[in-house]
Amino acid sequence: MRWNLRLTAANKGIWKASELQRSLAEHGLVISAGKMSGLWSGQPVSLKLEDLDVICVVLGCEIGDLLIPEPQKVRSPGEENVTQTAVGAARPVPAVVPKRRDGRSLPPA
């Protein structure tokens, strides 16, 4: 799922997190500045269904406006977890680091 709060709020004329925070508080949902920043700027880890109700009322939207399904990201059964690395991107650190015979570690690759 993709969290779409910022665009939904912008479509309703709310351009700042503090504006939305005040409107939510007027409807009984008091959110700390830190949590509001996370809701506004990122993908929430968890969110109460009651809070989603208040957000939808304040923004005059449906839940489908806030949560956009991304079925292409769901792995099929038996599908390998293959990740692609962009050219020039940092490589993952190997689990086992080879050591020289004299006990000293090798320089980074």
Secondary structure as GFF3:
##gff-version 3
##sequence-region A 1 109
A	DSSP	beta_strand	2	3	.	.	.	ID=ss1
A	DSSP	alpha_helix	5	11	.	.	.	ID=ss2
A	DSSP	alpha_helix	17	26	.	.	.	ID=ss3
A	DSSP	alpha_helix	33	41	.	.	.	ID=ss4
A	DSSP	alpha_helix	49	59	.	.	.	ID=ss5
A	DSSP	alpha_helix	63	66	.	.	.	ID=ss6
A	DSSP	beta_strand	67	68	.	.	.	ID=ss7
A	DSSP	three_ten_helix	71	73	.	.	.	ID=ss8
###
